[in-house]
C-alpha cells in the first residue's frame, strides 16, 4: 500500500518487507478486519525497538500505538520474530559457506537495569552491582543468536546451564556438541547439567595473574552480539512488564540485525 507519510531510517524497504511478510501473516493480508497495513505496523514496531520510545510517543503518522502494541504482542506470542531469526541464521551461515545448523555454541549473560515496569522479576546482581534482569544468550561462532532466556539478575549464570543447553538442542535438533562459556559457568553441577543434554561444557578462563582487559578466544563473540543489540535502545534497560515482551524485542533486534547481514542477497530471496 502506497503511503505519503514521513519516511524513517528504520522503515523496511520493498525487498525486505516482501521477504519478511510470510512470517507475520496470522490472518490474510486483505482480511476484512485489518484496518492498517502490516508493513506500517512492522515499521512502527521496529521504530519503537530502535528508538526505545514510550508507546504513547509513537509518531502520529504510524498506526495508533495501541493497535501496534496489540499486534506486536500477538506476533511475540506466536514466535514470529523468533522463527524469522532462526531461518535467517541458517541463511547467513550458508552465505558464509558454513553448515546451516551449528555444532558449537557460546553462552554468556547481560544484566539489564530494572525499571518500574519490570520490577517484579528484578534481582540484584552483585558482580555488576545492578538490580534488574539477566538476558542469557547462546550464539554460534559467527555471533548469530541461537537461543535467549530471561532470569532474575541475582541468579548465577551456572544455574541456567541446563535450560540454555536444553533450548539450544531443541532448536538445533540436538546438533550442538560443545558449549563455550566464561568462568561464571564453572562448577561440577554445570558440567552435569550440560552433559544431560549431550553437551560438553568448555570454560575459557583468564590467564592466572592477568590484569585489565584480555581478549580471550571465542568469548568476545558473545560480547559483540550484545553490542549489536545495544543499537536497539529498547534493550538498553528492562522496560517490559512481561518476560515475553522482553524476549520478543530481543528477537526483533536479532531479526533486523540478520536482515542487514543478508541485504546484498535479499533481492534474490524475496
N, C-alpha and C positions, 0 to 999 in steps of 0.2 A: 504494500500500500504506500502510495506516494505521500509524503508529508512535507510541510513547509516550515516546520519548527526549526529552532536553532540547532545546529549540529554541535555535538560534544565530542571531545577526543576519545571518550570511551565507547562511542557508538560502533555497532557492528557494521562491517562493510557487507556488500551483497554476497560475496563468496563465502564468508564466514557464517553469515546467517543461514544460507541455504544448507551448508554442511551441518549446522547445529540443530536446525528445526526439527528433524525427526525425533530427537531425544526429548522434546518438550511438548509434543502433541498429545496431551492427555485427553483431548477432545479434538474433533476435526477443526482445521483452521477456520473453516467457514461456519462453525456451529452457530445456531441462531442466538444462543445466549451470550456469544462473545461480542463485546462492545468495543474492545480495544485490540489492536493488532498485537500478536505475540512478539513481534520484533520490538515494538515500543516498550512492552513490559520487560523484555530481556534487557534492552538498553537502560531502562530505569534501574533495574536490579544491579547491573554492572556499575552504573554511576554511583549507587549507594555504596557498593563494595569498594570502589576506587577512592571515593572521597571521604568515607566514614561519616557522612552527614546523618543527622537525625531524620527519621522518616518524614516528619512534618515539614522539613525544608526541601523536599524533593521539588525541583523546578516545576512550575505550572504547565510547561509545555510537554511534560511527560503525562501519562495517565495518572489519575488520582492515587496518592500514596497508599490508601487503604486497599485499592484494587491490586496494586503492585505487590504489597506485602502479603495479601491473601494468596495470590497466585504463586509467589515465591515459596511460601510455606508448603503449598501443595507439591511444588517441584522438589523441595527438600525431602518431604515425606516419601515421595516416590523414588528418591535417589537419582534424579535426572542428571544433575551435575556430576555426581559420583560415577555414574555409568559412562557419561561422556569422557570423564578424565581417564578411566581405565582403558577405553578404546584409543584415546589419543596417546596414552603412554605407549601402547603397543606400536602405533604408527610412528612415533618419534624414535623408538628403539630400532624398528625396521629401517627407517630412513638413515639411521647411523650404522646400518649393516650389523645389527645385533639381533639375537633371538627376541621375538615379541614378548616372551614371558621370562622374567629374570630368575636367576638361581641364587643370587646374593642380595641381601637387604641390609641397610644401615638404619639404626634407630637412634633417636635422641628426643629430648623434650624441650619445650619452651614454655615459660611461665608468663601468662598474661595478667596484668593488673586488674583486679576486680573493680566493678562499678556497682551502683545501687541495683541495677537490673540483674546482675549476676551474683549478688551477694550470697544467695542460698547455697551455692556449691563452692564458695571460696574457702581456701585454706591457706595457712601461712607456710611459705617456702623459706626455710631457714638459710639455705645456701644462697638464694637470690635476694633474701631479705624483702620479700614481696608477698602480699596477700592476693590470691587470685586462683586461676585455673591453669592446669597444665595441658598443653597440646602435645601428644605423643605422635611422632611421625615415623613411618618406615618408608624408606625410599630405595630406589635401585642405585646402581653405581653411577648413573648419569644425573642423579638428583631428582628423578621423577617420582612423585608420591605414589606409594602402593596402598598404604593404609593410614588412617588417622583415628586417634582415640582421645577422649577427654577424661581427666581425673581432677580431683581437688589437688591444689598445689602442695599440700602437706604430705601427700602420698609419695613414697620413694619410687624412683624410676624402676628399680628391680622388681617392685611389686606388680608392675604392668607387663612383665615379660611374657607370662602365659597368654594374656589377652592379645598382645601385639603379635606374637608368633601364630596364635590360632587364626587371627584375622588375615595375616599375610598368606598363610597356607590356604585358607578358604578362598581368597581372591585369586591366587595363582594356581590353584589346583594341586596343592602340595608340591610345588616346584622349587621352593626355597630350601637350600641345603645349609646355608651359613647366614647368620645374622651378626653384624659387626656393631659393637657398642662401646661407650666410654666406661670409665670406672664406676659410674653411678649404677651400673648393672652388674657389678661384681657380687658373687655370692654363690654358695652351693645350691640354694633353692632356685635361684635364677637359672642356673645351668640345668637343673632338673626340669623346670617349667618349659625351657626351650626344647629339651630332649623329648619330653612327652609329645611335643608337636613335630618331632622329626627334624629338629633344627640344631645345628652346632653353634653355640653362642661363643663368639670370639670377642674378648675385651681388649681394646687397644689402650695401653697405659702410657702415661707420660714418662719420659726417662727419669730415673732416680736422681734427685737433687736439682732438676731443671727448674728454672725460674722464668717468669714472664711468658709471653706468647710463643708457642711452638706449633708448627704446622705438622700435625700427626697424620699418618697415612689413612686416607679414605674418610676419616671422621669429619673433615672440613666439608665434605659433600653435603651432609645434612644441614650444616650451618648455612651453606649457600642457599639451600632450599628455603630455609626460614627467612633469609634475606630477600629472596624473590617474593615471598608472601608479604613482607613488610611494605611492599609497594602498594598494597591494598590497605588503606588507612582504617577500614572497618575492623581489621585484625590487629590494630595497634594495642587495643585493650579488650577485655572481655565485656562487650557491650550487649550481649544477648541474654535474655531471660531463660530461654530454653537451650539445652545442650544440643538439640538437633539443629537449631539455628546457627549456633557457633560452628558446628561441623559443616553445615551447609555453606556458610560463607567461605570457609576454608576450601571446600571442594569447588566453589565458584572461582576462587582465585587460582586454584590448581588448573582448572579447565582453561581459563583465559591465558595463563602462562604457557600452557602446552600449545594452545591455538597459535600463539605468536611464534613459537618454535617451528610450527608447520606452515606458516604463512606462505613461504615460497612455493609449496606444492599443493596448497589448499584448493586452488582453482581446478586442478585436475581431479581432485577427490570429490568435489561438490557435484 
